[in-house]
């Protein structure tokens, strides 16, 4: 039995929105923890976190508006299911803005930790391409709102998702590599470095794997299943960053919280990580 329009598109969107709202709650908790734990953190760090919170709030709000309009306001209107509206069109751009912001922040961290401007620039370029792809997708949705015609801008979506995946993998690998090189002969210092490496791999891998699944499903499935993975993506990026920032409260043994330079110095077994 053939699936109807609601099952093909709105079903996955509803599930994706529910996951998005769930992760949004976790995001709020992470942001609260950050401001409660690091009241003296750099001002631009705080502004950046607030920006991500506002962007994620707007993103989840617009997604909820679209689902409400489709399932409640236009209940039973099958023709409405076949066209995107303004709320739907905002999602790719909002997701891309949030993702690229987090990626650019991490590219700055790569520059500080490694001192390698070229690598940081490469990550920044990948992030910028992904941003353009996401904004291009939103513009394309506005121009071609019919879901059945979305194949016309499929290349733009692929560019967006592929660049995001490659950038995420590059960030996780580069940070882990350069942190590993900072190991010393002091057990205390190396223990802190190992914990940072594990956190980097774990959080970076979650986003990279999730984005990869989103890309694969989009390529192999011609229904809306990929929305289940695409809608929560912006929250995963934010949670990844917030987990990284909040984890500093557990870096004891002489870790400094006064500076945010990103450098690490080991002296007599004491590790100072400024992130």
ABEGO torsion letter per residue (X at the ends): XBBBAAAAAAAAAAAAAAAAAAAAAAAAAAAAAAAAABAABBAAAAAAAAAAAAAAAAAAAAAAAAAAAAAAAABGBAAAAABBBAAAAAAAAAAAAAAAAAAAAAAAAAAAAAGBAAAAAAAAAAAAAAAAAAAAAAAAAAABABAAAAAAAAAAAAAAAAAAAAAAAAAAAAAAAAAAAABBABAAAAAAAAAAAAAAAAAAAAAAAAAAAAAAAAAABABAAAAAAAAAAAAAAAAAAAAAAAAAAABBGGBBAABAAGBBBBBGGBBBBBX
